Every structure is written in structure tokens, then in C-alpha cells.
Amino acid sequence: MRQTLMEVLFGVNIREVIGTTVISVTDLVFDSRKVKRGNAFVAFKGTQTDGHKYIDMAVDRGAVAIIHEDNPENIHPGITYVKVSNSHKALGIMASNLYNSPSHHLKLVGVTGTNGKTTIVTLLHRLFRLSGYGCAKLSTISNSINEKEYDATHTTPDPIKLNAFLHEAVESGCEYAFMEVSSHAIDQYRIAGLNFSGGIFTNITHEHLDYHKTFKDYLETKKKFFDALPLHAFAIANHDDKNGSFMLQNTMARKLSYGLKGFADFKGKILESHFNGSLVSIQGQEIWIKLTGDYNVSNIMAVYGTALVLGLDKKDILVTLSELEPAEGRFNTLHAENNVSAIVDYAHTPDALENILSAINRMRTGNEQLITVIGAGGDRDTSKRPLMGNISAVQSTTVILTSDNPRSEDPEKIIEDMKKGIDPVNAKKVIAIVNRKEAIKTACTLAKAGDIILIAGKGHEKYQEIDGIRHPFDDKEILMEFLEIK
């Protein structure tokens, strides 16, 4: 993409300019090592380093313009310096401008909350594709433009990658785009400059306190997304979450709700639950869906409400909903020949773990064992570890505490943190096996006919991160190996 710096800066809060903005800009870069001739370098203060330290390097590598918050030590002749009030926000707006404001040519819907984002985005994408529309998605699992898949490195990409992706979606004929919006992305202005047609709030529970420090900050960060929605947009909140109404308190968007309890604009009810799906009532219409658990039916209601607001036919929506498969790593069920059922799920927060274990227990007859394999991520919020340990022990027959992605932490220390939340009365249920493969093998060995195994925490992930190295690891593949499922 090539535009003038003046065009790229449209809408940015500029405090001072040295030089001319009537120059051509080939690209935006915020990593000085990746600067090429003709680029504009955006310097901002990140979590690891301060980009202002690398302005001279960016100039040496061919940058023609520097966007900054703090005045640089050296002013190089022939280089344009633009001082802005917020470099992160400026980058978002500039990236949108550089790629010809792609979100203005799409009906873009953002999904935010602690749990359910991936399921809702994935199901919306599949629903609109099956309904014949060009459609893109950005999710934790993968990014897609129609049927073309791309690897996902972040829940929400940086503004340059995000707008480049949306631009490609427009060029590929997409009319709709559905994306997960993480709290990090909101806080770091990765979505600045985007034009959202709608927003969905799933729920909010204990998560990311290693970053946000307090739950109040986490809550208010999520709320900023809805506060910024334009008048023409819609905002749909989970009526069953106590913070749903708070999220929409100050939004200018059209306010709507979905839920399974009490009054909601889009109301659902579970009639029957089974491991391979649920019989549900949606606005009084009974359908069978291939998802299980209250939280998944709640996700279905968010999808139904969004599709209806976006103009799809009610009958067509219901027919297509019955065809949708669960997202990868979200209550994926395997059945072994010895009548053992195994579930792989991404549940890695206390609330998500409570939800899936509760859903499984409601389907149990009481005679079978529920064996749960669970760990907790390293270098992340440590306060949720004892909570997850306690929930697992209370709701399972046997718990095997193991490694998740220990990253730079000692996995045994993580397991000890989880044990701290377990009541002594439940201690006899708990086994600790650091090696995750061995933990899964043990669960399969312990399981007898009719028993249920839950492997929680990693879901769709195909790796295990240990000391900065990602080793190939797939919970589902390992389960199939030990349960002899072909």
C-alpha cells in the first residue's frame, strides 16, 4: 500500500509536526528491525521496551517519517517527525487509513468476554458461510477468509496485520467479519480506527489479572469496547451475567440481550442434554444442536440473536444452527470401544472449568467415574490456580494435576499452587503427574466402561510450551492413542 503521510494521519490527534506530511509512505512499522526504505516508524512504549530508543535505527534503515509521543534526542534532516498524544491509538487509526478503511466496507462484529469468544466467532463464521455469504473470522484458533485458513498468533492481531487481513477480506468479496476482541487488544488500542457494526458480550470472570492487576480494571477495559460503539451499531449482552447490563450502560449502540434465565430479547432453554448434543428451545422453537452444556447453549443464543439482527431469516438460522459442529477444542467428545467417553476442552479459567464440569455432572448417572486431567499455565495469573484445583477436586471422582504450558516456570511449583486450594477432605482424590502425556495415559488406564475423562486447559492447541520452546503436543491425538481410537 502506498499513500501520503497526510492521508495516513487522517483522524490522528497530532500535537506537533516537524517536516512535511506531503510525502509517500509505503508501510507502517513499529519494530525498528523491520523498517524498510519509505516506511513510517511508529515509536511507542511497550511492555518490554520503549520504541523511542530505536528512532535513530529506524532512520538509518530508511524510515521517512517518525510518529512519536516523546521528542527524540536527534532530529535528522529530511525526516518528518509527528508528535502524537497516543502512539498506540495513532497506529490503529493510521493502519486503517493505510488499508483504505476496510472495516467500513464490512459488517464487522466484535466478540468480547472471558469465555465463549472463540465458539461464538467460529459458529457465526460457519453460519454465514453456510448461508451463502462471503465472510471472515479472526479467532484464537485460526483466522479465515471464506474457506481459506490462516494461522493465528494472537487472539487479536496488531493493528497493521489486522487491517491488512480485513483489506484482503474485502478484496475477496467478504460482506461480514467476526472477530474476538481481547482485553489486551482494547487496552493497547489494537482496534482503534475500526468501524464495528456490532458487539457481543459473553461474560466476565477471573482472568488476565497478571496483566490488569485488578478485576475492576479488567471489567472497565472490556466496557470501553461497548462505550466506543457507534450509534448505528448493535450491542448484545449476556443477560445471565451480572455484568451484562453494566457493559452496555453507556453505549450509543442499540441494546439487546440473550440468555437462558429470566427475560432476554433472545431466549433459549435446554430441554435435554447429551454428550453428543442438546435439545433446546429457541424463542419457543425446538431444535437439536451438536453442542452440550448451558454455556454452549448460551453461546448459540448469542449467535442466533446476532444473525437475526444482521438480517438473516429466522427459519434459515434455526435450520443452519442444527448443522453446526463445536469449535475445535471446545467440548470435543471421543468414544472408545470400551465405552469410555473422553472430552477435550480449552477450559483454563475457574469459571470455564466450573461450567464444563457442571455440564458433565448433570449428564452422569452417578455410577461412572469422572476423571479430570488439569493444569495451569506458567507466567500467568497465579491467583486462579488454587481456585481451579478446588473446582476440579470438588466436581470430579479423580483429579490428575499436571503441566499445561509451564513456560518459564517450574511445573511442580504450579501444581503445588493448585493443591493449595484443595480441601483436605478431597485430597485423596488427587494425583500429581508432571508429565502431561503420562497424566493422560494414567487417566485412560484408570477409566473403566462407562467412565468419563475430561482433559482440560489446552483444547485446540497443538503444542506445549516449556522454557520458551513449543513442543508438538495434541491432547486429542494422545487420548486417541491410549484409548485405541482409530
C-alpha positions in Angstrom: 0.0 0.0 0.0 1.3 3.5 -0.8 -0.3 6.7 0.4 0.8 10.1 1.5 1.6 10.6 5.2 -1.1 13.3 5.3 -3.7 10.7 4.2 -2.4 8.1 6.6 -2.6 10.5 9.5 -6.3 11.4 9.0 -8.1 11.3 12.3 -5.0 11.1 14.5 -4.6 13.5 17.4 -1.4 15.4 16.3 0.4 17.7 18.7 3.3 18.8 16.6 4.9 18.3 13.1 8.5 18.8 12.0 8.9 18.5 8.3 6.3 17.8 5.6 3.4 15.3 5.6 3.2 15.5 1.8 5.5 12.5 1.4 4.8 9.0 0.2 4.6 6.2 2.8 5.0 2.6 1.7 4.1 0.9 5.1 3.8 1.3 8.8 6.3 -0.4 11.2 6.6 -0.4 15.0 9.6 -2.8 15.1 12.7 -0.9 14.2 14.4 -4.1 13.0 11.8 -4.5 10.3 12.0 -0.9 8.9 12.5 -0.6 5.1 13.0 2.4 2.9 9.9 4.5 2.6 8.3 3.3 5.8 6.8 5.3 8.7 8.1 4.1 12.1 5.7 4.4 15.0 7.5 4.6 18.3 5.6 3.6 21.4 6.3 2.4 24.9 5.6 -1.3 25.0 5.5 -3.8 27.9 9.1 -4.9 27.2 10.8 -1.9 25.7 10.4 1.7 24.6 10.4 2.2 20.8 11.6 5.8 21.2 15.1 4.3 21.9 15.2 2.9 18.4 14.3 6.0 16.3 17.8 6.6 15.1 18.0 2.9 14.0 14.7 3.3 12.1 16.1 6.4 10.3 19.3 4.5 9.4 17.2 1.7 7.9 15.2 4.1 5.7 12.3 5.4 7.6 10.9 8.6 6.1 8.7 9.6 9.0 8.7 9.1 12.7 5.5 9.0 14.8 6.3 9.5 18.5 5.0 10.7 21.9 8.3 11.9 23.3 10.6 14.3 21.5 13.6 12.4 20.0 17.1 13.3 21.0 18.2 13.8 17.4 16.3 15.5 14.6 17.5 14.2 11.2 17.2 16.5 8.2 14.8 15.4 5.6 12.8 13.2 8.0 9.3 14.1 9.1 8.6 13.9 12.8 5.0 13.8 14.0 4.3 14.0 17.7 1.0 12.4 18.8 -0.8 12.2 22.1 -1.0 8.4 22.0 1.2 6.3 19.7 -0.8 3.1 20.2 -4.0 4.7 19.2 -2.4 6.6 16.3 -1.1 3.3 14.9 -4.6 1.8 14.9 -6.0 4.8 13.0 -3.1 5.0 10.6 -3.3 1.3 9.8 -7.0 1.6 9.0 -6.2 4.6 6.7 -3.3 2.9 5.0 -5.5 -0.1 4.0 -8.4 2.2 2.8 -10.5 1.7 6.0 -11.5 -1.9 5.3 -13.8 -2.2 8.3 -16.1 0.5 6.7 -16.7 -1.9 3.8 -17.7 -4.8 6.0 -20.2 -5.6 8.7 -17.7 -6.2 11.4 -18.8 -7.7 14.7 -16.6 -7.9 17.8 -17.0 -10.6 20.5 -15.5 -9.9 23.9 -15.7 -11.5 27.4 -13.7 -14.1 29.3 -15.2 -17.3 27.9 -17.1 -18.2 24.7 -15.5 -15.8 22.3 -13.9 -18.5 20.1 -17.1 -20.6 19.9 -19.3 -17.6 19.0 -17.0 -16.3 16.3 -16.4 -19.7 14.8 -20.1 -20.5 14.7 -21.0 -17.1 13.3 -18.5 -17.6 10.5 -19.8 -21.1 9.7 -23.4 -20.0 9.9 -22.9 -17.1 7.4 -20.8 -19.2 5.1 -23.5 -21.9 5.0 -26.0 -19.2 4.3 -24.0 -18.2 1.2 -22.2 -15.1 2.3 -18.6 -14.0 2.0 -17.3 -14.0 5.5 -14.1 -13.6 7.5 -13.2 -14.5 11.1 -10.4 -13.7 13.5 -10.2 -16.1 16.4 -7.8 -17.7 18.9 -7.8 -21.0 16.9 -7.3 -19.6 13.4 -8.2 -16.8 11.0 -10.3 -17.4 7.9 -11.3 -15.6 4.8 -14.2 -17.6 3.4 -12.7 -21.1 3.4 -9.1 -20.1 3.4 -7.4 -20.6 6.7 -4.5 -18.6 8.3 -2.6 -19.3 11.4 -3.5 -17.2 14.4 -0.7 -15.9 16.6 -2.8 -13.7 18.9 -6.5 -13.6 19.8 -6.5 -10.1 18.3 -3.6 -9.2 15.9 -1.7 -5.9 15.9 -3.4 -3.1 14.0 -1.3 -3.5 10.9 -1.9 -7.2 10.5 -5.5 -6.7 11.5 -6.2 -4.1 8.8 -4.2 -5.9 6.2 -6.3 -9.0 6.9 -9.6 -7.1 6.7 -8.4 -5.4 3.5 -7.8 -8.9 2.0 -11.3 -10.0 3.2 -12.9 -7.0 1.4 -10.8 -7.8 -1.8 -12.0 -11.4 -1.5 -15.7 -10.4 -1.6 -16.5 -10.7 2.1 -19.6 -8.9 3.4 -19.2 -9.9 7.1 -16.3 -10.3 9.5 -16.5 -11.7 13.0 -13.6 -11.2 15.4 -12.6 -11.9 19.0 -11.7 -8.8 20.9 -9.4 -9.4 23.8 -8.9 -7.1 26.8 -5.3 -6.7 25.8 -6.4 -5.5 22.4 -8.8 -3.0 23.9 -6.2 -1.7 26.4 -3.5 -1.5 23.7 -5.7 0.2 21.1 -5.3 -2.6 18.6 -8.9 -2.0 17.5 -8.5 1.8 17.2 -9.8 3.1 13.9 -12.1 0.1 13.2 -15.8 0.6 12.4 -17.8 -2.0 14.3 -21.4 -2.9 13.2 -22.0 -4.7 16.4 -20.5 -6.1 19.6 -21.3 -9.2 21.7 -20.5 -9.5 25.5 -20.3 -13.2 26.7 -19.4 -13.0 30.4 -16.6 -11.8 32.6 -14.8 -13.9 35.3 -11.5 -14.3 36.9 -8.8 -14.0 34.2 -5.8 -12.0 33.0 -5.1 -10.4 36.4 -1.4 -10.8 35.7 -1.9 -8.0 33.1 -4.8 -6.0 34.5 -3.8 -6.4 38.2 -7.4 -5.8 39.5 -10.8 -7.3 38.4 -12.2 -3.7 38.3 -9.6 -2.7 35.7 -10.3 -5.9 33.7 -14.0 -5.1 33.8 -13.7 -1.5 32.8 -11.3 -2.3 30.0 -13.9 -4.6 28.5 -16.6 -1.9 28.9 -14.5 0.5 26.8 -15.3 -1.6 23.7 -19.0 -1.0 24.1 -18.6 2.6 25.1 -16.9 3.2 21.8 -19.6 1.5 19.6 -21.2 4.0 17.2 -24.9 4.9 17.1 -25.6 2.7 14.0 -24.2 -0.4 15.7 -25.9 -3.0 18.0 -24.7 -4.3 21.3 -25.8 -7.7 22.6 -25.0 -8.7 26.2 -25.4 -12.0 28.1 -28.5 -11.3 30.3 -27.4 -14.2 32.6 -24.1 -12.5 33.5 -24.4 -9.9 36.3 -22.1 -7.5 34.5 -24.1 -7.7 31.2 -26.1 -4.6 31.9 -23.0 -2.7 33.2 -21.2 -3.4 29.9 -24.0 -1.6 27.9 -24.6 1.2 30.4 -23.1 4.0 28.3 -23.1 2.6 24.8 -24.8 4.6 22.0 -25.5 1.3 20.2 -28.8 -0.5 20.1 -29.0 -2.5 23.3 -30.1 -6.2 23.2 -29.7 -9.3 25.3 -29.6 -13.1 25.1 -29.9 -15.7 27.8 -31.3 -18.8 29.4 -32.8 -17.3 32.5 -35.3 -14.6 33.1 -36.2 -12.1 30.4 -34.0 -11.6 27.4 -34.6 -10.4 23.8 -33.2 -13.8 22.6 -34.3 -16.5 25.0 -33.2 -20.1 25.0 -34.0 -23.1 27.1 -32.3 -26.5 27.4 -34.8 -29.4 27.2 -32.3 -32.3 27.1 -28.5 -32.7 27.3 -26.4 -35.5 26.0 -22.7 -35.9 25.2 -23.3 -35.6 21.5 -25.6 -32.5 21.7 -28.7 -30.9 23.2 -32.4 -30.5 22.5 -33.1 -26.8 23.0 -35.9 -24.3 22.7 -35.0 -21.0 20.9 -37.7 -18.4 21.1 -40.2 -21.3 21.5 -38.9 -23.3 18.6 -37.4 -26.8 19.4 -34.2 -27.8 17.6 -31.4 -30.2 18.1 -27.8 -28.8 18.3 -24.5 -30.5 18.3 -23.2 -28.6 21.4 -23.5 -29.5 25.1 -23.7 -27.5 28.3 -25.5 -24.4 29.5 -22.6 -22.2 28.4 -22.6 -23.5 24.9 -26.4 -23.1 24.5 -25.8 -19.5 25.8 -23.2 -19.1 23.0 -25.8 -20.4 20.5 -28.3 -17.8 21.6 -25.6 -15.1 21.0 -25.1 -16.5 17.5 -28.9 -16.7 16.9 -29.5 -13.1 18.1 -26.6 -11.7 16.0 -27.7 -13.4 12.9 -31.2 -12.2 13.3 -30.1 -8.6 13.9 -27.9 -8.8 10.8 -30.9 -9.7 8.7 -30.9 -13.4 8.2 -34.2 -15.3 8.1 -35.3 -16.9 11.4 -36.2 -20.2 9.9 -33.0 -20.4 7.9 -30.9 -19.6 11.0 -32.5 -22.4 13.1 -32.0 -24.9 10.3 -28.3 -24.0 9.9 -27.7 -23.9 13.7 -28.7 -27.5 13.9 -25.9 -28.4 11.4 -23.0 -26.6 13.2 -20.2 -28.6 14.8 -18.5 -27.4 18.0 -15.4 -25.3 17.6 -12.1 -27.2 17.8 -11.1 -28.0 21.4 -14.4 -26.9 22.8 -16.3 -29.9 24.3 -14.9 -32.3 21.7 -16.1 -35.8 22.6 -14.4 -39.1 21.8 -16.0 -42.5 22.4 -13.8 -45.6 22.9 -14.8 -49.2 22.1 -14.6 -50.0 25.8 -17.5 -47.4 26.4 -15.2 -44.8 27.9 -16.2 -41.2 26.9 -13.4 -38.6 26.7 -13.8 -34.8 26.3 -11.1 -32.3 25.2 -11.8 -28.7 26.2 -9.9 -25.4 26.4 -11.3 -24.6 29.9 -8.4 -22.8 31.5 -10.2 -20.4 33.9 -12.1 -21.2 37.1 -15.5 -20.2 35.5 -14.9 -22.3 32.3 -13.8 -25.3 34.4 -16.8 -25.0 36.7 -19.1 -24.8 33.6 -17.8 -27.8 31.9 -17.6 -30.0 35.0 -21.2 -29.0 36.0 -22.4 -29.8 32.5 -20.8 -33.2 32.6 -22.1 -34.0 36.1 -25.6 -33.2 35.1 -25.4 -35.9 32.4 -23.9 -38.5 34.7 -26.0 -41.3 36.1 -23.8 -41.3 39.3 -22.3 -44.8 38.8 -19.5 -43.7 36.5 -16.2 -42.1 37.4 -15.3 -38.6 36.2 -11.5 -38.4 35.8 -10.2 -34.9 35.2 -6.8 -34.0 33.9 -6.0 -30.4 34.5 -3.0 -28.0 34.8 -2.5 -24.2 34.8 -0.4 -22.0 32.6 3.0 -20.7 33.7 3.9 -17.0 33.7 0.2 -16.1 34.0 -2.2 -15.1 36.7 -1.3 -17.3 39.7 -4.3 -16.4 41.8 -6.6 -18.7 39.7 -4.5 -21.8 40.3 -5.9 -22.8 43.8 -9.5 -22.0 42.6 -9.0 -24.4 39.6 -7.6 -27.0 41.9 -10.5 -26.8 44.3 -13.2 -26.8 41.5 -11.6 -29.9 39.9 -11.4 -31.8 43.2 -15.0 -31.0 44.3 -16.6 -31.9 41.0 -14.5 -34.9 39.9 -14.1 -38.5 41.2 -10.4 -38.4 40.5 -8.2 -35.4 39.6 -4.8 -35.7 37.9 -2.9 -32.4 38.3 -0.3 -32.0 35.5 1.5 -29.5 33.3 -0.3 -27.1 31.0 2.1 -24.7 29.3 4.6 -24.2 32.1 6.6 -21.7 30.0 9.5 -20.5 32.2 8.0 -21.7 35.5 8.7 -24.9 37.4 5.7 -27.2 36.6 5.9 -28.8 40.1 5.5 -25.3 41.6 2.4 -24.7 39.5 0.9 -28.0 40.7 1.7 -27.1 44.3 -0.2 -23.7 43.8 -3.2 -25.7 42.6 -3.0 -28.1 45.5 -3.3 -25.1 48.0 -6.9 -24.6 47.1 -7.9 -28.2 47.6 -9.8 -29.0 50.8 -8.1 -31.8 52.8 -11.3 -33.9 52.6 -10.8 -34.1 48.8 -7.0 -34.6 48.9 -7.4 -38.4 48.5 -8.9 -37.8 45.0 -5.8 -36.0 43.8 -2.8 -37.4 41.9 0.1 -35.2 40.7 1.8 -36.3 37.5 4.0 -33.6 36.0 4.4 -35.1 32.5 1.1 -34.4 30.7 1.3 -37.4 28.4 1.8 -39.7 31.4 -1.1 -37.9 33.1 -3.4 -38.6 30.1 -2.2 -42.2 29.9 -3.0 -42.7 33.6 -6.5 -41.3 33.2 -7.1 -43.8 30.3 -5.7 -46.6 32.4 -7.9 -45.8 35.4 -11.1 -45.4 33.3 -13.4 -48.4 33.1 -16.5 -49.0 30.9 -19.0 -46.1 31.2 -16.4 -43.7 32.8 -15.8 -40.1 31.6 -12.4 -38.5 31.1 -12.0 -34.7 30.8 -8.7 -33.3 29.5 -8.9 -29.6 30.2 -6.9 -26.5 29.6 -5.3 -26.7 26.1 -8.2 -27.7 23.8 -7.2 -26.8 20.2 -3.5 -26.2 21.0 -1.1 -28.4 19.1 1.9 -27.6 21.3 3.2 -27.5 24.9 5.4 -24.5 25.8 8.3 -25.4 28.1 11.2 -23.0 28.7 10.4 -20.9 25.7 10.2 -23.9 23.3 7.0 -25.1 21.8 7.0 -28.9 21.6 4.4 -30.7 19.4 1.6 -31.8 21.7 -2.1 -32.6 21.0 -4.4 -33.7 23.8 -6.8 -35.3 21.3 -4.2 -37.3 19.5 -2.7 -38.6 22.7 -6.2 -39.6 24.0 -6.9 -41.5 20.8 -3.6 -43.3 21.1 -4.2 -44.5 24.7 -7.9 -45.2 24.2 -7.1 -47.0 20.9 -9.5 -44.9 18.9 -8.8 -45.0 15.1 
